[in-house]
Amino acid sequence: MMKFLMMMIFMIPLCFKNNMFWLVQMLLFILMFMFMNIKMMLYNLNNLSYIFGCDMISFGLILLSIWICGLMLMASENLFKLKFYINFFLFNVIFLLIMLYMTFSTLNLFMFYLFFEGSLIPILLLIMGWGYQPERIQAGLYLLFYTLFASLPLLLGIFFIFNKEKFIMIYFLKFLNLDIYLLYFSMIMAFLVKMPMYFVHLWLPKAHVEAPVSGSMILAGIMLKLGGYGLLRVMIFLQQIGMKFNFIWVVISLLGGFFVSLNCFCQVDMKSLIAYSSVAHMSLVIGGIMTLNYWGFLGSYVLMIGHGLCSSGMFCLANINYERLHSRSLFINKGMMNFIPSMSLWWFLLMSSNMAAPPSLNLMGEIMLINSLVSWCSLSMIFLMLISFFSAGYSLYLYSYTQHGKYYNGIYSFCMGVSREYLILFLHWMPLNILILKIDYSMIWFYLNNLMKMLICGIKNMKNFILGY
């Protein structure tokens, strides 16, 4: 794992040389293909070096991080043309990627916290430095304080575990079973805010609306997944107490997903609508993880990967319109089919993936999550039906509103889509719909991992029974 980290670190000097923008972007794609070809054992940690290692969950999310960062640079060509602090922008993106890479690959819970919080700094600089409106300062502060407020208890929880158990290696935490109320709430609140869960989701639409296209892509593509990754890791040793309290989060998520889906129909800003749809999808992920069953863990992982590609592509589409019309309002972005008819195909493809149509990863993830939540409680079917129905509704609403209708007469100068934009959209859509052919790898890994956990629990129970006897 260190060799990839070193490659990223040695890309930093390139950021400060002139005319290296496309070279850095090309190197990110080369790094992605190198990382894709590492040898992975399905049921164990791989490529251990120092405090870094990789299993199947980390592998998918690191790949997604590198991919989205490469596409961020491709989508930010406007900054390159204007020469708007482009060297610092490149450094910011590389620094953010390093932080995300270390977050997903570290084996130590404290180091995970350190990098988890460290990734907040470059995203804050992206929003406040390259955002569009003066409100970006307020959006940045919302993001910072929501996350930091919930993260301090997580740090104290990690210190408590270290003080009690004398180790905080993530791999060994599965041997623990900590039935402590305060620890449970302190460990998971930071991740629920990051996801974000309904009630603590208000920072997300603000941050998305004010962020530049690169900021929106990385926020939707990766930053929300940090919360899901953290929950997948900590829920392993909070299973017993999770049985008592997890129903709270499932209920909030299902109700919140429904309300947010309705809220999507009230939006007049394209970015805001896509941001609220992210909250609705992430509520399903929280519900799946909190059921603590095989389908839930697997479905949440698959939906996180699918949503990362899909929502990032949708923000690209919104930005393509914004660069031409200088507005994100649905009232002005009408009748686009008259101007860029070939872009309508990409709107349709990404919207259909967003509403979980086959063969997208979103469909696979949602089917697994529906299985998980219905097996947990059959009444959840009502809200799952409503969320699925309304997700199709607001996707079609956004598509039909932007593509059809009478176009705005104030448009006096217009440019068709360029090949770079079609390539960005293809590179979002293609893995989103092709990866479903390789879904068996993650399923095998989750199965073997669960089998190992069951064997460990069985051995521990047998030992307790013999000692008790």
TIDOBA-294656 format. One record per residue (C-alpha): residue in one letter; x, y, z. Coordinates in steps of 0.1 Angstrom, whole numbers, plus 5000, padded with zeros to 4 digits. Layout:
+------+------+------+------+
: type :   xx :   yy :   zz :
+------+------+------+------+
:    a :    X :    Y :    Z :
...
+------+------+------+------+
***
This chain:
+------+------+------+------+
: type :   xx :   yy :   zz :
+------+------+------+------+
:    m : 5000 : 5000 : 5000 :
:    m : 5029 : 5023 : 5006 :
:    k : 5040 : 5023 : 4970 :
:    f : 5007 : 5039 : 4959 :
:    l : 5009 : 5064 : 4987 :
:    m : 5045 : 5073 : 4976 :
:    m : 5033 : 5078 : 4940 :
:    m : 5006 : 5102 : 4952 :
:    i : 5031 : 5121 : 4974 :
:    f : 5056 : 5125 : 4946 :
:    m : 5028 : 5139 : 4924 :
:    i : 5027 : 5169 : 4946 :
:    p : 5057 : 5187 : 4931 :
:    l : 5041 : 5184 : 4897 :
:    c : 5012 : 5205 : 4909 :
:    f : 5034 : 5235 : 4913 :
:    k : 5049 : 5233 : 4878 :
:    n : 5033 : 5251 : 4849 :
:    n : 5012 : 5233 : 4823 :
:    m : 5010 : 5200 : 4843 :
:    f : 4973 : 5199 : 4847 :
:    w : 4966 : 5171 : 4822 :
:    l : 4997 : 5152 : 4832 :
:    v : 4985 : 5150 : 4868 :
:    q : 4951 : 5138 : 4856 :
:    m : 4967 : 5112 : 4834 :
:    l : 4989 : 5100 : 4863 :
:    l : 4957 : 5096 : 4884 :
:    f : 4942 : 5072 : 4858 :
:    i : 4975 : 5053 : 4856 :
:    l : 4975 : 5050 : 4894 :
:    m : 4939 : 5037 : 4893 :
:    f : 4948 : 5010 : 4868 :
:    m : 4978 : 5000 : 4888 :
:    f : 4958 : 4998 : 4920 :
:    m : 4931 : 4978 : 4902 :
:    n : 4956 : 4951 : 4894 :
:    i : 4969 : 4944 : 4929 :
:    k : 4966 : 4908 : 4941 :
:    m : 4935 : 4905 : 4964 :
:    m : 4927 : 4876 : 4986 :
:    l : 4890 : 4876 : 4992 :
:    y : 4888 : 4868 : 5029 :
:    n : 4918 : 4885 : 5044 :
:    l : 4938 : 4917 : 5047 :
:    n : 4961 : 4922 : 5017 :
:    n : 4992 : 4942 : 5009 :
:    l : 5001 : 4950 : 5045 :
:    s : 5028 : 4977 : 5049 :
:    y : 5033 : 4997 : 5080 :
:    i : 4999 : 5008 : 5093 :
:    f : 4982 : 5003 : 5059 :
:    g : 4963 : 4973 : 5045 :
:    c : 4934 : 4965 : 5022 :
:    d : 4904 : 4943 : 5022 :
:    m : 4875 : 4942 : 4998 :
:    i : 4856 : 4971 : 5014 :
:    s : 4887 : 4994 : 5013 :
:    f : 4896 : 4982 : 4978 :
:    g : 4863 : 4993 : 4962 :
:    l : 4863 : 5027 : 4980 :
:    i : 4899 : 5035 : 4972 :
:    l : 4893 : 5027 : 4936 :
:    l : 4863 : 5049 : 4936 :
:    s : 4883 : 5078 : 4952 :
:    i : 4911 : 5077 : 4926 :
:    w : 4886 : 5074 : 4898 :
:    i : 4865 : 5104 : 4910 :
:    c : 4896 : 5125 : 4916 :
:    g : 4907 : 5119 : 4880 :
:    l : 4873 : 5129 : 4867 :
:    m : 4872 : 5160 : 4890 :
:    l : 4902 : 5174 : 4871 :
:    m : 4887 : 5166 : 4838 :
:    a : 4855 : 5184 : 4848 :
:    s : 4874 : 5215 : 4860 :
:    e : 4888 : 5225 : 4826 :
:    n : 4872 : 5259 : 4831 :
:    l : 4896 : 5267 : 4860 :
:    f : 4925 : 5256 : 4838 :
:    k : 4914 : 5280 : 4810 :
:    l : 4910 : 5309 : 4834 :
:    k : 4943 : 5300 : 4852 :
:    f : 4923 : 5305 : 4885 :
:    y : 4949 : 5294 : 4911 :
:    i : 4953 : 5262 : 4892 :
:    n : 4984 : 5250 : 4910 :
:    f : 4969 : 5253 : 4944 :
:    f : 4937 : 5235 : 4930 :
:    l : 4958 : 5205 : 4919 :
:    f : 4976 : 5204 : 4952 :
:    n : 4943 : 5205 : 4970 :
:    v : 4929 : 5176 : 4950 :
:    i : 4960 : 5154 : 4954 :
:    f : 4961 : 5162 : 4992 :
:    l : 4924 : 5152 : 4994 :
:    l : 4931 : 5120 : 4976 :
:    i : 4960 : 5112 : 4999 :
:    m : 4938 : 5118 : 5030 :
:    l : 4910 : 5096 : 5015 :
:    y : 4934 : 5068 : 5005 :
:    m : 4949 : 5067 : 5041 :
:    t : 4914 : 5068 : 5057 :
:    f : 4903 : 5038 : 5038 :
:    s : 4935 : 5018 : 5041 :
:    t : 4947 : 5024 : 5076 :
:    l : 4945 : 4996 : 5101 :
:    n : 4945 : 5017 : 5133 :
:    l : 4913 : 5032 : 5146 :
:    f : 4930 : 5064 : 5158 :
:    m : 4948 : 5070 : 5125 :
:    f : 4914 : 5064 : 5108 :
:    y : 4899 : 5092 : 5129 :
:    l : 4929 : 5115 : 5121 :
:    f : 4926 : 5111 : 5083 :
:    f : 4888 : 5111 : 5085 :
:    e : 4890 : 5146 : 5100 :
:    g : 4920 : 5156 : 5078 :
:    s : 4899 : 5151 : 5046 :
:    l : 4876 : 5179 : 5058 :
:    i : 4903 : 5206 : 5053 :
:    p : 4908 : 5203 : 5015 :
:    i : 4871 : 5200 : 5009 :
:    l : 4866 : 5231 : 5029 :
:    l : 4892 : 5249 : 5009 :
:    l : 4876 : 5237 : 4977 :
:    i : 4842 : 5251 : 4987 :
:    m : 4855 : 5284 : 5001 :
:    g : 4881 : 5290 : 4975 :
:    w : 4865 : 5279 : 4942 :
:    g : 4828 : 5282 : 4951 :
:    y : 4805 : 5305 : 4931 :
:    q : 4784 : 5326 : 4955 :
:    p : 4793 : 5346 : 4987 :
:    e : 4772 : 5321 : 5007 :
:    r : 4800 : 5296 : 5003 :
:    i : 4816 : 5308 : 5035 :
:    q : 4784 : 5300 : 5054 :
:    a : 4782 : 5266 : 5037 :
:    g : 4818 : 5258 : 5046 :
:    l : 4812 : 5267 : 5082 :
:    y : 4781 : 5245 : 5083 :
:    l : 4801 : 5216 : 5069 :
:    l : 4830 : 5222 : 5094 :
:    f : 4809 : 5226 : 5126 :
:    y : 4784 : 5198 : 5119 :
:    t : 4812 : 5173 : 5113 :
:    l : 4835 : 5185 : 5141 :
:    f : 4807 : 5187 : 5167 :
:    a : 4798 : 5150 : 5162 :
:    s : 4835 : 5139 : 5158 :
:    l : 4848 : 5148 : 5192 :
:    p : 4828 : 5121 : 5210 :
:    l : 4842 : 5096 : 5185 :
:    l : 4878 : 5106 : 5195 :
:    l : 4869 : 5101 : 5232 :
:    g : 4853 : 5068 : 5224 :
:    i : 4885 : 5056 : 5206 :
:    f : 4906 : 5066 : 5236 :
:    f : 4882 : 5048 : 5259 :
:    i : 4885 : 5016 : 5238 :
:    f : 4923 : 5019 : 5239 :
:    n : 4924 : 5024 : 5276 :
:    k : 4901 : 4994 : 5282 :
:    e : 4914 : 4969 : 5257 :
:    k : 4950 : 4982 : 5251 :
:    f : 4946 : 4979 : 5213 :
:    i : 4927 : 4997 : 5185 :
:    m : 4936 : 4978 : 5154 :
:    i : 4905 : 4976 : 5133 :
:    y : 4911 : 4940 : 5123 :
:    f : 4911 : 4928 : 5159 :
:    l : 4880 : 4948 : 5170 :
:    k : 4858 : 4920 : 5158 :
:    f : 4869 : 4900 : 5189 :
:    l : 4853 : 4927 : 5211 :
:    n : 4817 : 4931 : 5223 :
:    l : 4813 : 4964 : 5240 :
:    d : 4779 : 4968 : 5256 :
:    i : 4782 : 5004 : 5268 :
:    y : 4755 : 5029 : 5260 :
:    l : 4776 : 5061 : 5259 :
:    l : 4803 : 5045 : 5238 :
:    y : 4777 : 5033 : 5213 :
:    f : 4763 : 5068 : 5207 :
:    s : 4797 : 5085 : 5207 :
:    m : 4811 : 5060 : 5182 :
:    i : 4783 : 5062 : 5156 :
:    m : 4771 : 5098 : 5157 :
:    a : 4801 : 5112 : 5137 :
:    f : 4794 : 5087 : 5109 :
:    l : 4756 : 5094 : 5109 :
:    v : 4763 : 5131 : 5105 :
:    k : 4787 : 5124 : 5077 :
:    m : 4763 : 5101 : 5058 :
:    p : 4741 : 5123 : 5064 :
:    m : 4712 : 5110 : 5084 :
:    y : 4679 : 5129 : 5083 :
:    f : 4678 : 5157 : 5110 :
:    v : 4716 : 5162 : 5107 :
:    h : 4716 : 5165 : 5069 :
:    l : 4712 : 5203 : 5065 :
:    w : 4749 : 5209 : 5058 :
:    l : 4748 : 5187 : 5027 :
:    p : 4725 : 5207 : 5004 :
:    k : 4742 : 5239 : 5014 :
:    a : 4777 : 5226 : 5007 :
:    h : 4766 : 5211 : 4974 :
:    v : 4749 : 5242 : 4961 :
:    e : 4779 : 5264 : 4969 :
:    a : 4807 : 5240 : 4959 :
:    p : 4824 : 5241 : 4925 :
:    v : 4817 : 5210 : 4903 :
:    s : 4848 : 5193 : 4916 :
:    g : 4837 : 5199 : 4952 :
:    s : 4802 : 5185 : 4945 :
:    m : 4817 : 5154 : 4927 :
:    i : 4840 : 5145 : 4956 :
:    l : 4814 : 5153 : 4983 :
:    a : 4787 : 5131 : 4966 :
:    g : 4811 : 5105 : 4954 :
:    i : 4834 : 5099 : 4984 :
:    m : 4828 : 5121 : 5014 :
:    l : 4794 : 5106 : 5022 :
:    k : 4809 : 5071 : 5019 :
:    l : 4833 : 5078 : 5047 :
:    g : 4803 : 5076 : 5071 :
:    g : 4791 : 5043 : 5056 :
:    y : 4827 : 5029 : 5058 :
:    g : 4830 : 5039 : 5094 :
:    l : 4797 : 5024 : 5103 :
:    l : 4806 : 4991 : 5086 :
:    r : 4838 : 4990 : 5107 :
:    v : 4824 : 5000 : 5141 :
:    m : 4792 : 4980 : 5140 :
:    i : 4812 : 4948 : 5142 :
:    f : 4820 : 4953 : 5179 :
:    l : 4788 : 4971 : 5188 :
:    q : 4765 : 4942 : 5178 :
:    q : 4750 : 4934 : 5212 :
:    i : 4740 : 4970 : 5221 :
:    g : 4731 : 4975 : 5184 :
:    m : 4703 : 4950 : 5188 :
:    k : 4687 : 4973 : 5214 :
:    f : 4691 : 5007 : 5198 :
:    n : 4695 : 5003 : 5160 :
:    f : 4658 : 5004 : 5155 :
:    i : 4659 : 5042 : 5162 :
:    w : 4682 : 5048 : 5133 :
:    v : 4663 : 5025 : 5109 :
:    v : 4630 : 5043 : 5117 :
:    i : 4646 : 5078 : 5113 :
:    s : 4662 : 5068 : 5081 :
:    l : 4630 : 5053 : 5065 :
:    l : 4609 : 5083 : 5076 :
:    g : 4636 : 5108 : 5067 :
:    g : 4641 : 5091 : 5032 :
:    f : 4604 : 5095 : 5025 :
:    f : 4603 : 5132 : 5036 :
:    v : 4635 : 5141 : 5017 :
:    s : 4621 : 5124 : 4986 :
:    l : 4590 : 5146 : 4988 :
:    n : 4613 : 5176 : 4994 :
:    c : 4630 : 5169 : 4961 :
:    f : 4598 : 5179 : 4943 :
:    c : 4599 : 5213 : 4959 :
:    q : 4634 : 5222 : 4946 :
:    v : 4640 : 5247 : 4919 :
:    d : 4679 : 5244 : 4919 :
:    m : 4692 : 5215 : 4900 :
:    k : 4722 : 5209 : 4924 :
:    s : 4699 : 5211 : 4954 :
:    l : 4676 : 5185 : 4940 :
:    i : 4705 : 5161 : 4933 :
:    a : 4719 : 5168 : 4968 :
:    y : 4685 : 5159 : 4985 :
:    s : 4683 : 5128 : 4964 :
:    s : 4717 : 5118 : 4978 :
:    v : 4703 : 5121 : 5013 :
:    a : 4673 : 5098 : 5004 :
:    h : 4697 : 5072 : 4990 :
:    m : 4720 : 5073 : 5020 :
:    s : 4691 : 5069 : 5043 :
:    l : 4686 : 5034 : 5028 :
:    v : 4723 : 5027 : 5033 :
:    i : 4720 : 5036 : 5070 :
:    g : 4689 : 5014 : 5074 :
:    g : 4707 : 4985 : 5057 :
:    i : 4738 : 4987 : 5080 :
:    m : 4717 : 4991 : 5111 :
:    t : 4698 : 4958 : 5105 :
:    l : 4731 : 4940 : 5112 :
:    n : 4725 : 4913 : 5087 :
:    y : 4744 : 4899 : 5057 :
:    w : 4721 : 4914 : 5030 :
:    g : 4722 : 4949 : 5047 :
:    f : 4760 : 4951 : 5049 :
:    l : 4764 : 4939 : 5013 :
:    g : 4736 : 4960 : 4999 :
:    s : 4749 : 4992 : 5016 :
:    y : 4784 : 4986 : 5002 :
:    v : 4771 : 4981 : 4967 :
:    l : 4747 : 5011 : 4968 :
:    m : 4776 : 5033 : 4981 :
:    i : 4797 : 5024 : 4951 :
:    g : 4768 : 5028 : 4927 :
:    h : 4756 : 5061 : 4942 :
:    g : 4792 : 5075 : 4942 :
:    l : 4794 : 5071 : 4904 :
:    c : 4758 : 5081 : 4897 :
:    s : 4755 : 5113 : 4917 :
:    s : 4789 : 5125 : 4907 :
:    g : 4778 : 5121 : 4870 :
:    m : 4746 : 5140 : 4877 :
:    f : 4766 : 5169 : 4892 :
:    c : 4787 : 5169 : 4861 :
:    l : 4755 : 5172 : 4840 :
:    a : 4742 : 5201 : 4861 :
:    n : 4776 : 5218 : 4857 :
:    i : 4776 : 5214 : 4819 :
:    n : 4743 : 5233 : 4818 :
:    y : 4756 : 5259 : 4843 :
:    e : 4786 : 5266 : 4822 :
:    r : 4763 : 5275 : 4793 :
:    l : 4734 : 5293 : 4810 :
:    h : 4751 : 5306 : 4841 :
:    s : 4721 : 5294 : 4861 :
:    r : 4711 : 5263 : 4880 :
:    s : 4674 : 5272 : 4881 :
:    l : 4650 : 5248 : 4866 :
:    f : 4630 : 5277 : 4852 :
:    i : 4659 : 5287 : 4830 :
:    n : 4673 : 5252 : 4823 :
:    k : 4643 : 5242 : 4801 :
:    g : 4641 : 5228 : 4766 :
:    m : 4677 : 5217 : 4766 :
:    m : 4668 : 5190 : 4740 :
:    n : 4666 : 5218 : 4715 :
:    f : 4702 : 5229 : 4720 :
:    i : 4721 : 5198 : 4731 :
:    p : 4701 : 5168 : 4719 :
:    s : 4729 : 5143 : 4723 :
:    m : 4733 : 5154 : 4760 :
:    s : 4697 : 5143 : 4766 :
:    l : 4708 : 5107 : 4762 :
:    w : 4733 : 5111 : 4791 :
:    w : 4706 : 5128 : 4812 :
:    f : 4684 : 5099 : 4805 :
:    l : 4711 : 5072 : 4812 :
:    l : 4722 : 5088 : 4845 :
:    m : 4686 : 5095 : 4857 :
:    s : 4676 : 5059 : 4850 :
:    s : 4705 : 5047 : 4871 :
:    n : 4695 : 5071 : 4898 :
:    m : 4661 : 5056 : 4900 :
:    a : 4677 : 5021 : 4902 :
:    a : 4668 : 5008 : 4867 :
:    p : 4687 : 4978 : 4855 :
:    p : 4716 : 4971 : 4849 :
:    s : 4730 : 4997 : 4873 :
:    l : 4747 : 4989 : 4906 :
:    n : 4720 : 5010 : 4923 :
:    l : 4694 : 4984 : 4914 :
:    m : 4715 : 4956 : 4929 :
:    g : 4721 : 4976 : 4960 :
:    e : 4685 : 4985 : 4965 :
:    i : 4673 : 4950 : 4960 :
:    m : 4697 : 4938 : 4987 :
:    l : 4686 : 4966 : 5011 :
:    i : 4649 : 4959 : 5005 :
:    n : 4656 : 4922 : 5013 :
:    s : 4675 : 4932 : 5044 :
:    l : 4649 : 4957 : 5058 :
:    v : 4619 : 4936 : 5050 :
:    s : 4634 : 4906 : 5067 :
:    w : 4641 : 4929 : 5097 :
:    c : 4605 : 4942 : 5099 :
:    s : 4578 : 4936 : 5073 :
:    l : 4562 : 4970 : 5080 :
:    s : 4593 : 4988 : 5066 :
:    m : 4580 : 4977 : 5032 :
:    i : 4555 : 5006 : 5032 :
:    f : 4583 : 5032 : 5034 :
:    l : 4606 : 5013 : 5011 :
:    m : 4578 : 5013 : 4984 :
:    l : 4573 : 5051 : 4989 :
:    i : 4610 : 5059 : 4987 :
:    s : 4615 : 5037 : 4956 :
:    f : 4584 : 5052 : 4939 :
:    f : 4594 : 5088 : 4947 :
:    s : 4630 : 5083 : 4937 :
:    a : 4617 : 5074 : 4902 :
:    g : 4594 : 5104 : 4905 :
:    y : 4619 : 5131 : 4912 :
:    s : 4644 : 5116 : 4887 :
:    l : 4618 : 5119 : 4859 :
:    y : 4608 : 5153 : 4872 :
:    l : 4643 : 5166 : 4868 :
:    y : 4648 : 5149 : 4834 :
:    s : 4615 : 5161 : 4819 :
:    y : 4618 : 5197 : 4834 :
:    t : 4653 : 5202 : 4820 :
:    q : 4650 : 5185 : 4786 :
:    h : 4614 : 5194 : 4775 :
:    g : 4593 : 5226 : 4775 :
:    k : 4598 : 5261 : 4760 :
:    y : 4634 : 5272 : 4763 :
:    y : 4643 : 5305 : 4779 :
:    n : 4644 : 5334 : 4754 :
:    g : 4673 : 5351 : 4772 :
:    i : 4698 : 5325 : 4757 :
:    y : 4717 : 5344 : 4730 :
:    s : 4749 : 5325 : 4728 :
:    f : 4752 : 5287 : 4730 :
:    c : 4778 : 5260 : 4726 :
:    m : 4771 : 5223 : 4720 :
:    g : 4787 : 5196 : 4742 :
:    v : 4824 : 5189 : 4736 :
:    s : 4841 : 5155 : 4735 :
:    r : 4857 : 5160 : 4770 :
:    e : 4822 : 5163 : 4785 :
:    y : 4809 : 5132 : 4768 :
:    l : 4840 : 5113 : 4779 :
:    i : 4834 : 5124 : 4816 :
:    l : 4798 : 5112 : 4815 :
:    f : 4808 : 5079 : 4798 :
:    l : 4835 : 5073 : 4825 :
:    h : 4808 : 5077 : 4851 :
:    w : 4781 : 5056 : 4835 :
:    m : 4802 : 5027 : 4821 :
:    p : 4816 : 5014 : 4855 :
:    l : 4782 : 5020 : 4871 :
:    n : 4766 : 4996 : 4847 :
:    i : 4794 : 4972 : 4839 :
:    l : 4804 : 4965 : 4875 :
:    i : 4772 : 4946 : 4881 :
:    l : 4788 : 4917 : 4861 :
:    k : 4815 : 4914 : 4889 :
:    i : 4791 : 4916 : 4919 :
:    d : 4800 : 4880 : 4928 :
:    y : 4834 : 4891 : 4942 :
:    s : 4820 : 4913 : 4970 :
:    m : 4793 : 4887 : 4977 :
:    i : 4819 : 4859 : 4982 :
:    w : 4840 : 4882 : 5004 :
:    f : 4811 : 4891 : 5026 :
:    y : 4800 : 4855 : 5029 :
:    l : 4835 : 4843 : 5039 :
:    n : 4839 : 4871 : 5063 :
:    n : 4806 : 4864 : 5080 :
:    l : 4815 : 4827 : 5081 :
:    m : 4847 : 4835 : 5099 :
:    k : 4828 : 4857 : 5124 :
:    m : 4803 : 4830 : 5131 :
:    l : 4831 : 4805 : 5137 :
:    i : 4848 : 4830 : 5161 :
:    c : 4816 : 4836 : 5180 :
:    g : 4809 : 4799 : 5181 :
:    i : 4844 : 4791 : 5196 :
:    k : 4840 : 4820 : 5221 :
:    n : 4805 : 4807 : 5232 :
:    m : 4818 : 4772 : 5235 :
:    k : 4848 : 4784 : 5257 :
:    n : 4824 : 4804 : 5279 :
:    f : 4801 : 4774 : 5282 :
:    i : 4830 : 4750 : 5292 :
:    l : 4844 : 4775 : 5317 :
:    g : 4810 : 4782 : 5332 :
:    y : 4803 : 4745 : 5334 :
+------+------+------+------+
***
